[in-house]
């Protein structure tokens, strides 16, 4: 479990000096809560530097380089000790879902308020998911491009096991990925304890392990529609 009093060491990866300077000043202004432990302008340097300094959080930008950025994300995230947080410009084309599949813990928009960026660093460091408004649009693009084939019969068989309430919960989570469970519970008119119970059931039925898995699965398999879901084999009680 992370030590909440320990300084969060953040490494920066970007080829743009101005972006590096802005992030450096933003993060170091929060000392001793967090500090920049190093920065790299190429992916090869980033891999070496990360191996040497072992930062807690890595701020990762996509840019032209000799190495494939998704493979670099996978290499950085492989041990699980270093949390990769992808920085995306609002109009930049970034393979969000590929980055998440490779091991990135979240996405933040460069245009977001500075405090939102700071909160994302803290969230991913403490093993939470740094989700923002770029998440769903990125995954939707990924699904529409059909990078992952859908085995319809198997998927539909899994979906049919979800109760209507469970399907409603999935749509609520995908509709607002950063919402706290307490807020989702209030929106659905159920208790937070019931939300967690439903999620445990959903994870078991769909063979998933966490919220990231659920978001990926929901978008890839069309569980985000607000239309009336297909008939369920389960009950609808909370």
DRENDO-1510 file (C-alpha; in Angstrom, 1 decimal, always signed):
<recs>
REC; n; res; u; v; w
REC; 1; UNK; +0.0; +0.0; +0.0 .
REC; 2; UNK; +1.4; +3.4; -0.9 .
REC; 3; UNK; +2.6; +5.7; +1.8 .
REC; 4; UNK; +0.4; +8.8; +1.6 .
REC; 5; UNK; +2.9; +10.9; +3.4 .
REC; 6; UNK; +5.8; +10.0; +1.0 .
REC; 7; UNK; +6.7; +12.4; -1.8 .
REC; 8; UNK; +5.4; +11.2; -5.1 .
REC; 9; UNK; +8.3; +11.0; -7.6 .
REC; 10; UNK; +7.1; +11.9; -11.1 .
REC; 11; UNK; +9.0; +11.4; -14.4 .
REC; 12; UNK; +8.1; +13.4; -17.5 .
REC; 13; UNK; +8.3; +12.1; -21.1 .
REC; 14; UNK; +7.7; +14.6; -23.9 .
REC; 15; UNK; +9.6; +16.0; -26.8 .
REC; 16; UNK; +8.4; +19.6; -26.4 .
REC; 17; UNK; +10.5; +21.7; -24.1 .
REC; 18; UNK; +7.6; +24.1; -23.3 .
REC; 19; UNK; +5.4; +21.2; -22.1 .
REC; 20; UNK; +8.2; +19.8; -20.0 .
REC; 21; UNK; +8.8; +23.1; -18.4 .
REC; 22; UNK; +5.1; +23.6; -17.6 .
REC; 23; UNK; +4.7; +20.2; -16.1 .
REC; 24; UNK; +8.0; +20.6; -14.2 .
REC; 25; UNK; +6.9; +23.8; -12.6 .
REC; 26; UNK; +3.4; +22.6; -11.9 .
REC; 27; UNK; +4.6; +19.5; -10.1 .
REC; 28; UNK; +7.5; +20.9; -8.2 .
REC; 29; UNK; +5.3; +23.7; -6.9 .
REC; 30; UNK; +3.5; +21.0; -4.9 .
REC; 31; UNK; +6.6; +19.9; -3.0 .
REC; 32; UNK; +6.9; +18.0; -0.7 .
REC; 33; UNK; +3.7; +16.3; -1.9 .
REC; 34; UNK; +5.3; +15.5; -5.2 .
REC; 35; UNK; +8.4; +16.3; -7.3 .
REC; 36; UNK; +9.9; +15.7; -10.7 .
REC; 37; UNK; +12.5; +13.0; -10.5 .
REC; 38; UNK; +13.6; +13.2; -14.1 .
REC; 39; UNK; +12.6; +14.0; -17.7 .
REC; 40; UNK; +13.2; +12.5; -21.1 .
REC; 41; UNK; +12.7; +13.7; -24.7 .
REC; 42; UNK; +13.1; +10.3; -26.4 .
REC; 43; UNK; +11.6; +7.0; -25.6 .
REC; 44; UNK; +15.0; +5.2; -25.4 .
REC; 45; UNK; +16.2; +7.7; -22.8 .
REC; 46; UNK; +12.9; +7.3; -21.0 .
REC; 47; UNK; +13.3; +3.6; -20.6 .
REC; 48; UNK; +16.9; +4.0; -19.3 .
REC; 49; UNK; +15.9; +6.8; -17.0 .
REC; 50; UNK; +12.9; +4.9; -15.6 .
REC; 51; UNK; +15.0; +1.8; -15.0 .
REC; 52; UNK; +17.6; +3.9; -13.1 .
REC; 53; UNK; +15.3; +6.2; -11.0 .
REC; 54; UNK; +12.2; +4.0; -10.6 .
REC; 55; UNK; +9.7; +6.9; -10.4 .
REC; 56; UNK; +6.2; +6.4; -8.8 .
REC; 57; UNK; +4.3; +8.0; -11.7 .
REC; 58; UNK; +5.3; +8.6; -15.3 .
REC; 59; UNK; +3.7; +11.4; -17.3 .
REC; 60; UNK; +3.8; +10.0; -20.9 .
REC; 61; UNK; +3.2; +11.9; -24.2 .
REC; 62; UNK; +2.9; +10.3; -27.6 .
REC; 63; UNK; +5.2; +11.8; -30.2 .
REC; 64; UNK; +7.2; +10.7; -33.3 .
REC; 65; UNK; +10.1; +8.5; -32.3 .
REC; 66; UNK; +12.2; +5.5; -33.4 .
REC; 67; UNK; +10.4; +3.3; -30.8 .
REC; 68; UNK; +6.7; +2.4; -30.8 .
REC; 69; UNK; +5.1; +4.4; -28.0 .
REC; 70; UNK; +2.6; +1.7; -27.1 .
REC; 71; UNK; +5.4; -0.8; -26.7 .
REC; 72; UNK; +7.2; +1.8; -24.5 .
REC; 73; UNK; +4.2; +2.1; -22.3 .
REC; 74; UNK; +4.0; -1.6; -21.9 .
REC; 75; UNK; +7.7; -1.7; -21.0 .
REC; 76; UNK; +7.3; +1.0; -18.4 .
REC; 77; UNK; +4.2; -0.5; -16.9 .
REC; 78; UNK; +5.4; -4.1; -16.9 .
REC; 79; UNK; +6.5; -4.2; -13.2 .
REC; 80; UNK; +3.4; -2.5; -11.9 .
REC; 81; UNK; +5.5; -0.3; -9.6 .
REC; 82; UNK; +5.6; +2.6; -11.9 .
REC; 83; UNK; +2.2; +4.0; -12.9 .
REC; 84; UNK; +1.9; +5.5; -16.4 .
REC; 85; UNK; -0.4; +8.5; -16.9 .
REC; 86; UNK; -0.9; +9.5; -20.6 .
REC; 87; UNK; -1.0; +13.2; -21.4 .
REC; 88; UNK; -3.2; +13.9; -24.4 .
REC; 89; UNK; -4.0; +17.2; -26.2 .
REC; 90; UNK; -7.7; +17.8; -26.9 .
REC; 91; UNK; -7.1; +17.6; -30.7 .
REC; 92; UNK; -4.3; +15.1; -30.7 .
REC; 93; UNK; -4.9; +11.6; -32.1 .
REC; 94; UNK; -3.7; +9.2; -29.4 .
REC; 95; UNK; -4.5; +5.5; -29.3 .
REC; 96; UNK; -6.1; +5.8; -25.8 .
REC; 97; UNK; -7.4; +2.2; -25.6 .
REC; 98; UNK; -4.2; +0.7; -26.8 .
REC; 99; UNK; -2.3; +2.6; -24.2 .
REC; 100; UNK; -4.6; +1.4; -21.5 .
REC; 101; UNK; -4.3; -2.2; -22.7 .
REC; 102; UNK; -0.5; -1.8; -22.6 .
REC; 103; UNK; -0.7; -0.8; -19.0 .
REC; 104; UNK; -1.4; +2.9; -18.7 .
REC; 105; UNK; -3.4; +3.7; -15.6 .
REC; 106; UNK; -5.2; +6.8; -17.0 .
REC; 107; UNK; -5.5; +9.6; -19.4 .
REC; 108; UNK; -5.5; +13.4; -18.7 .
REC; 109; UNK; -6.1; +16.2; -21.2 .
REC; 110; UNK; -3.4; +18.9; -21.4 .
REC; 111; UNK; -6.2; +21.5; -21.5 .
REC; 112; UNK; -7.6; +20.4; -18.1 .
REC; 113; UNK; -7.3; +22.6; -15.1 .
REC; 114; UNK; -4.0; +22.2; -13.3 .
REC; 115; UNK; -5.6; +20.9; -10.1 .
REC; 116; UNK; -7.3; +18.1; -12.2 .
REC; 117; UNK; -3.8; +17.1; -13.4 .
REC; 118; UNK; -2.4; +17.1; -9.9 .
REC; 119; UNK; -5.4; +15.0; -8.7 .
REC; 120; UNK; -4.8; +12.4; -11.5 .
REC; 121; UNK; -1.2; +12.0; -10.4 .
REC; 122; UNK; -2.3; +11.4; -6.8 .
REC; 123; UNK; -5.1; +9.0; -7.9 .
REC; 124; UNK; -2.9; +6.7; -10.1 .
REC; 125; UNK; -0.2; +6.7; -7.5 .
REC; 126; UNK; -2.6; +5.4; -4.9 .
REC; 127; UNK; -3.7; +2.6; -7.2 .
REC; 128; UNK; -6.9; +4.3; -8.4 .
REC; 129; UNK; -7.7; +5.0; -12.0 .
REC; 130; UNK; -7.0; +8.4; -13.4 .
REC; 131; UNK; -10.0; +8.8; -15.6 .
REC; 132; UNK; -11.1; +11.9; -17.4 .
REC; 133; UNK; -13.4; +13.1; -20.2 .
REC; 134; UNK; -11.0; +11.8; -22.9 .
REC; 135; UNK; -11.6; +8.2; -21.7 .
REC; 136; UNK; -14.9; +7.3; -23.3 .
REC; 137; UNK; -14.2; +9.1; -26.6 .
REC; 138; UNK; -10.9; +7.3; -26.9 .
REC; 139; UNK; -12.4; +3.9; -26.2 .
REC; 140; UNK; -15.4; +4.6; -28.5 .
REC; 141; UNK; -13.0; +5.3; -31.4 .
REC; 142; UNK; -11.1; +2.2; -30.6 .
REC; 143; UNK; -14.3; +0.1; -30.7 .
REC; 144; UNK; -15.6; +1.7; -33.9 .
REC; 145; UNK; -12.3; +0.9; -35.6 .
REC; 146; UNK; -12.9; -2.8; -34.6 .
REC; 147; UNK; -9.4; -3.4; -33.5 .
REC; 148; UNK; -10.7; -6.2; -31.3 .
REC; 149; UNK; -13.0; -8.8; -33.0 .
REC; 150; UNK; -16.3; -9.5; -31.3 .
REC; 151; UNK; -17.4; -13.1; -30.8 .
REC; 152; UNK; -21.0; -12.3; -30.9 .
REC; 153; UNK; -22.5; -15.5; -29.6 .
REC; 154; UNK; -20.2; -15.7; -26.6 .
REC; 155; UNK; -20.6; -12.0; -25.8 .
REC; 156; UNK; -24.4; -12.1; -26.0 .
REC; 157; UNK; -24.5; -15.2; -23.8 .
REC; 158; UNK; -22.5; -13.2; -21.1 .
REC; 159; UNK; -24.7; -10.1; -21.5 .
REC; 160; UNK; -27.9; -12.1; -21.0 .
REC; 161; UNK; -26.7; -13.1; -17.6 .
REC; 162; UNK; -26.8; -9.4; -16.4 .
REC; 163; UNK; -29.9; -8.2; -14.6 .
REC; 164; UNK; -31.5; -5.0; -15.9 .
REC; 165; UNK; -30.2; -3.2; -12.8 .
REC; 166; UNK; -26.7; -4.4; -13.5 .
REC; 167; UNK; -26.9; -3.2; -17.1 .
REC; 168; UNK; -28.1; +0.1; -15.9 .
REC; 169; UNK; -25.1; +0.3; -13.6 .
REC; 170; UNK; -22.7; -0.5; -16.4 .
REC; 171; UNK; -24.2; +2.3; -18.5 .
REC; 172; UNK; -24.0; +4.8; -15.6 .
REC; 173; UNK; -20.3; +4.0; -15.0 .
REC; 174; UNK; -19.4; +4.2; -18.7 .
REC; 175; UNK; -21.4; +7.4; -19.1 .
REC; 176; UNK; -19.3; +9.1; -16.3 .
REC; 177; UNK; -16.1; +7.1; -15.8 .
REC; 178; UNK; -14.7; +9.4; -13.1 .
REC; 179; UNK; -17.8; +9.4; -11.0 .
REC; 180; UNK; -17.5; +8.1; -7.4 .
REC; 181; UNK; -19.6; +5.1; -6.5 .
REC; 182; UNK; -21.5; +7.3; -4.0 .
REC; 183; UNK; -22.6; +9.6; -6.8 .
REC; 184; UNK; -23.6; +6.7; -9.0 .
REC; 185; UNK; -25.6; +5.2; -6.1 .
REC; 186; UNK; -27.5; +8.5; -5.7 .
REC; 187; UNK; -28.2; +8.7; -9.4 .
REC; 188; UNK; -29.6; +5.2; -9.5 .
REC; 189; UNK; -31.5; +5.5; -6.2 .
REC; 190; UNK; -29.6; +2.7; -4.4 .
REC; 191; UNK; -27.1; +2.5; -1.7 .
REC; 192; UNK; -23.3; +2.5; -2.3 .
REC; 193; UNK; -23.1; -0.9; -0.7 .
REC; 194; UNK; -25.6; -2.2; -3.3 .
REC; 195; UNK; -23.5; -0.6; -6.1 .
REC; 196; UNK; -20.4; -2.6; -4.9 .
REC; 197; UNK; -22.5; -5.8; -4.6 .
REC; 198; UNK; -23.8; -5.3; -8.2 .
REC; 199; UNK; -20.2; -4.7; -9.4 .
REC; 200; UNK; -19.0; -7.9; -7.8 .
REC; 201; UNK; -21.7; -9.8; -9.6 .
REC; 202; UNK; -21.0; -8.0; -12.9 .
REC; 203; UNK; -17.3; -8.8; -12.7 .
REC; 204; UNK; -18.0; -12.5; -12.0 .
REC; 205; UNK; -20.5; -12.8; -14.8 .
REC; 206; UNK; -18.3; -11.1; -17.4 .
REC; 207; UNK; -15.1; -12.6; -16.1 .
REC; 208; UNK; -13.6; -9.1; -15.4 .
REC; 209; UNK; -11.4; -7.9; -12.5 .
REC; 210; UNK; -11.8; -4.2; -12.2 .
REC; 211; UNK; -13.3; -0.9; -13.4 .
REC; 212; UNK; -10.8; -0.5; -16.3 .
REC; 213; UNK; -11.8; -4.0; -17.5 .
REC; 214; UNK; -15.5; -3.1; -17.3 .
REC; 215; UNK; -15.1; +0.2; -19.3 .
REC; 216; UNK; -13.1; -1.6; -22.0 .
REC; 217; UNK; -15.6; -4.5; -22.2 .
REC; 218; UNK; -18.6; -2.2; -22.2 .
REC; 219; UNK; -17.5; -0.1; -25.1 .
REC; 220; UNK; -16.1; -3.0; -27.2 .
REC; 221; UNK; -19.3; -5.0; -26.8 .
REC; 222; UNK; -21.9; -2.2; -27.0 .
REC; 223; UNK; -23.1; -2.0; -23.4 .
REC; 224; UNK; -23.2; +1.8; -23.5 .
REC; 225; UNK; -26.5; +2.2; -25.3 .
REC; 226; UNK; -29.3; +4.0; -23.4 .
REC; 227; UNK; -31.9; +2.0; -25.3 .
REC; 228; UNK; -33.8; -0.8; -23.6 .
REC; 229; UNK; -31.5; -3.7; -23.0 .
REC; 230; UNK; -32.3; -7.2; -24.1 .
REC; 231; UNK; -34.2; -9.5; -21.7 .
REC; 232; UNK; -32.2; -10.7; -18.8 .
REC; 233; UNK; -32.2; -14.1; -17.2 .
REC; 234; UNK; -31.7; -12.7; -13.7 .
REC; 235; UNK; -33.9; -10.7; -11.4 .
REC; 236; UNK; -34.0; -6.9; -11.1 .
REC; 237; UNK; -33.9; -6.6; -7.3 .
REC; 238; UNK; -31.2; -4.4; -5.7 .
</recs>
